[in-house]
Amino acid sequence: MTFASRRRLTALTTMALSAALIVPAAASAQTEISMFYHGEGNPEEKSVLEQINADFNASQDEYVISLQSFPQQNYNDSVVGAALAGELPCLIDVDGPIMPDWAWSGYLQPLGVDEDAVADFLPGALGYWDGQLYSVGLWDAAKAIYARQSDLDKYGIRVPTLEEPWTKDEFMAALDAYKDSGDYEYAFDPGMNWTGEWYPYAFSPFLQSFGGDIIDRSTFLTSEGVLNGPEAVEFGEWWQTLFTEDYAPGTSQQAAERDLGFIDGSYGLQWNGNWAGAAAVEALGDDVVFLPAPDFGNGGVIGAASWQWAVSADCPNPEGANAWIEFAIQPQYLAAFSDLLGLAPATPAAAEISMFYSPGGALEVFYELSNEQALIRPPTPAYTNAALVFEKATADIANGADVQTALDAATDEINADIEANDGYGFSE
């Protein structure tokens, strides 16, 4: 049986068991709790959400969930448009790094869920703004270096661990070994084809491991010194070397090359997320290994925070919306999402019953990576603009731009936006 077949079987079994435990409530007038959701184009993910909604509706007679779905590419614009028109629903799913912008803009209210209910969540699955919990994720995304154990053995490369990840020198020596072998078109695939949010999510952790950042987290008022200081320049020079020295494919990489290049043997190592792990294991079996991020001087770092659920500021029935969130974070639902999507369940209890993250599971290591190496993107409304600026700067540097000039320009652009918005709620 394939991983895909087992994912569907496990999820359907979980949902059937869940539904069997619920005694339908007596029919009565119920208060509608409206919901916006970004996954119209993802039928597997949506199927779990629809099951949660059906189970919640049947479990009590006070509220009923009303779902409206949007394609992901149009979702954020739809939420902003609804906010401007005063027509936000009660429940909104929001990409974790975008949440502070929507909270600052007045779209969201702090959650009223029981803090004990989220006490053991992965840190990246909880969204805080201004010291309060605003959003909760049903999973988290984690990254690793994909490799073949047979290659590491063949080239005599040490297998890194969380306790002792590769140093910069070890990582570059590994890339040299792959490059010199002639076995692969490229030694390393960072994923340049996946533009947009992938760039800050996947590549700013390298910057942070060097000691820089997109925005100074001590004040959230500037990028000066962290995006264009010595550590950031060192990152930029290293980053550019990946492409000028032909270690990695550049911005002209095609989608199929990114999606299949590691599995089909074009790339020796690949920087990728847990959502692709099951396919790699299915293709390569026990030979595929998932390695922690290298330590470039300030610890190994990976990104954190994926899609999360929040309650709109204008929701007339926040009690019902919060009740749905508390219902949705039950382990069987978190495990069902994980089994279908390959993403990390948000809690240990869910991981324990999931297909991939239970003890000995094919993706178990990603849970530990998420728990130990993950760092959320800067939690400030300024991030929405800064992410676009960072994407352009890293692409420009990869394409040969002067590192200091590109980082100075990015810093100036981010700082101008922060100043134009009066610090986005932060002050000295």
MOCORGI-V259055 format. One record per pair of residues at least 4 apart in sequence whose ideal C-beta (glycine too) atoms are under 7 Angstrom apart, sorted by the first residue. I is the first residue (numbers start at 1). GAP is how many residues later the second one is. Records with the same first field share a line. If there is no record, write none. Layout:
I = GAP, GAP
This chain:
1 = 4, 5
2 = 4, 280
3 = 4, 275, 278, 279
4 = 4
5 = 4
6 = 4, 349
7 = 4, 332, 333, 348
8 = 4
9 = 4
10 = 4, 329, 345
11 = 4, 37, 325, 328, 329
12 = 4
13 = 4
14 = 4, 318, 321, 322
15 = 4, 36, 321
16 = 4
17 = 4
18 = 37, 314
19 = 36
22 = 33, 36, 37
24 = 34
25 = 33, 34, 35, 36
26 = 35
28 = 33
30 = 31, 32, 33, 34
31 = 31, 32, 286, 289
32 = 32, 34
33 = 30, 31, 32, 33, 57, 58, 284, 287, 288, 291
34 = 32, 55, 56
35 = 30, 31, 32, 33, 54, 55, 56
36 = 32, 34, 43, 53, 56, 57
37 = 12, 30, 32, 56
38 = 32, 34, 37, 55, 269
39 = 6, 7, 30, 33
40 = 29, 30, 31
41 = 30, 31
42 = 4
43 = 4
44 = 296
45 = 4, 292, 295, 296
46 = 4, 23
47 = 4
48 = 4, 285, 288, 289, 292
49 = 4
50 = 4
51 = 4
52 = 4, 276, 281
53 = 4, 12, 14
54 = 4
55 = 4
56 = 9, 268, 271
57 = 7, 8
59 = 268
62 = 258
63 = 257, 260
65 = 259
68 = 21
70 = 4, 5, 8
71 = 4
74 = 4
75 = 4
76 = 4, 22
77 = 4
78 = 4
79 = 4, 13
80 = 4
81 = 4
82 = 5, 6
83 = 5, 24
86 = 228
88 = 4, 19, 224, 226
89 = 223
90 = 221, 222, 225, 227, 231
91 = 218, 220, 230, 233
92 = 218, 220
93 = 214, 215, 216
94 = 4, 5, 8, 41, 214, 216
95 = 212
96 = 31, 41, 209, 210, 212, 280
97 = 208, 280, 286
98 = 4, 286
99 = 4, 28, 30, 35, 36, 209, 211
100 = 4, 29, 279, 280, 281, 283
101 = 4, 280, 283
102 = 5, 6
103 = 5, 26, 31
104 = 277, 320, 321
106 = 207
107 = 205, 206
108 = 26, 202, 203, 204, 205
109 = 202, 204, 209
110 = 22, 23, 24
111 = 22, 23, 25, 200, 211, 214
112 = 206, 210
113 = 4, 5, 23, 209, 212, 213
114 = 212
115 = 4
117 = 209, 212
118 = 8, 18
120 = 227, 228
121 = 4, 5, 225, 226
122 = 18, 222, 224, 248, 249
123 = 181, 251
124 = 16, 180, 181, 246, 250, 252
125 = 11, 12, 15, 183, 221
126 = 7, 10
127 = 7, 8, 178, 181
128 = 4, 5, 6, 251
129 = 5, 250
134 = 176
135 = 173, 174, 175
136 = 172, 173, 189, 193
137 = 169, 170, 171, 209
138 = 190, 191, 195, 196, 199, 208
139 = 167, 195, 198, 199, 202, 204, 205, 206, 207
140 = 164, 166, 203, 204, 206, 230
141 = 132, 133, 134, 165, 202
142 = 131, 132, 160, 202, 224, 227, 228, 232
143 = 59, 128, 129, 130, 159, 160
144 = 146, 147, 148, 222, 225
145 = 124, 126, 146
146 = 116, 123, 124, 126, 134, 142, 144
147 = 4, 5, 122, 142, 144
148 = 136, 139, 140
149 = 4, 138, 140
150 = 4, 137
151 = 4, 117
152 = 5, 7
155 = 22, 26
157 = 17, 20
158 = 12
160 = 4, 5, 6, 131, 132
161 = 4, 131
162 = 130, 206, 210
165 = 127, 128, 129, 130, 135
166 = 4, 5, 8, 128, 129
167 = 4, 127, 128
168 = 4, 126, 128, 129
169 = 4
170 = 4
171 = 4, 123
172 = 4
173 = 4
174 = 4
175 = 4, 12, 13, 72
176 = 4
177 = 4
178 = 6, 9, 90, 91
179 = 8, 68
183 = 85
184 = 81, 82, 83, 84
185 = 81, 82
186 = 61, 62, 63, 80, 81
187 = 60, 81, 82
188 = 54, 59, 60, 79, 80, 81
189 = 59, 60, 69, 72, 73, 78, 81, 82
190 = 12, 13, 52, 58, 81
191 = 7, 11, 67, 80, 81
192 = 57, 58, 59, 61, 206
193 = 60, 61, 62, 64, 65
194 = 4, 64
195 = 4, 196
197 = 4, 190
198 = 4
199 = 4, 191, 192, 195
200 = 4, 14, 177, 187, 190, 191
201 = 102, 176
202 = 69, 101
203 = 191
204 = 4, 10, 173, 186
205 = 4, 88, 96, 97, 98, 170
206 = 4, 29, 33, 90
207 = 5, 6, 25, 28
208 = 4, 5, 93, 167
209 = 84, 86, 87, 88, 89, 90, 91, 92
210 = 21, 24, 25, 86, 87, 88
211 = 20, 86, 87
212 = 14, 15, 17, 19, 20, 23
213 = 4, 13, 14, 165
214 = 9, 13, 164, 172, 176
215 = 5, 8, 11, 163, 165, 167, 171, 199
216 = 4, 6, 7, 9, 10
217 = 161
219 = 207, 209
220 = 158, 160, 162, 206
221 = 197, 202, 205
222 = 193, 196
223 = 4, 188, 191, 192
224 = 4, 187, 191
225 = 4
226 = 6
227 = 5, 180, 183, 184
228 = 4, 179, 180, 183
230 = 4
231 = 4
232 = 4, 175
233 = 4, 170, 171, 174
234 = 4
235 = 4
236 = 4, 161, 167, 171
237 = 4, 166
239 = 155, 158, 159
240 = 4, 157, 158, 163
241 = 4
242 = 5, 6
243 = 5, 7, 155
249 = 4, 8
250 = 148, 149
251 = 144, 147, 148
253 = 4, 5
255 = 4
256 = 4
257 = 4, 9
260 = 4
261 = 5, 6
262 = 5, 8, 18
263 = 17, 20, 21
272 = 4
274 = 68, 69, 70, 89, 92
275 = 66, 67, 68
276 = 4
277 = 4, 13, 65, 85, 86, 89
278 = 4, 64, 78, 84, 85
279 = 4
280 = 4, 8
281 = 4, 7, 81
284 = 4
290 = 75, 76
292 = 8, 77, 81
293 = 7, 8, 9, 80
294 = 6
295 = 4, 5
300 = 73
301 = 72, 74
302 = 67, 71, 72
303 = 71, 72, 74
304 = 66, 70, 71, 72
305 = 71, 72
306 = 37
309 = 16, 19
311 = 4, 7, 10, 11
315 = 6
317 = 4
318 = 4
319 = 4
320 = 4
321 = 4
322 = 4
323 = 4
324 = 4
325 = 4
328 = 5
329 = 5
331 = 4, 16, 18, 19, 22
332 = 4
333 = 4
334 = 4, 11, 12, 13, 16
335 = 4, 10, 15, 18, 19
336 = 4
337 = 4, 6
338 = 5, 6, 7, 12, 16, 18, 19
339 = 15, 16
342 = 14, 21
344 = 13, 22, 23, 26
345 = 5, 6, 9, 12
346 = 4
347 = 4
348 = 4
350 = 4
351 = 6, 7, 16
352 = 6
353 = 5
354 = 4, 7
355 = 6
356 = 5, 6, 7
357 = 4, 6, 7, 10
359 = 5
360 = 4
365 = 4
366 = 4
367 = 4
368 = 4
369 = 4
370 = 4
377 = 6
378 = 5
380 = 44, 46
381 = 43
382 = 4, 32, 35, 36, 42
383 = 4
385 = 4, 29, 32
386 = 4, 28
387 = 4
388 = 4
389 = 4, 21, 24, 25
390 = 4, 20
391 = 4
392 = 4
393 = 4, 13, 14, 17
394 = 4
395 = 4
396 = 5, 10
397 = 4, 6, 9
401 = 4, 5
402 = 4
403 = 4
404 = 4
405 = 4
406 = 4
407 = 4
408 = 4
409 = 4
410 = 4
411 = 4
412 = 4
413 = 4
414 = 4
415 = 4
416 = 4
417 = 4
418 = 5, 6
423 = 4
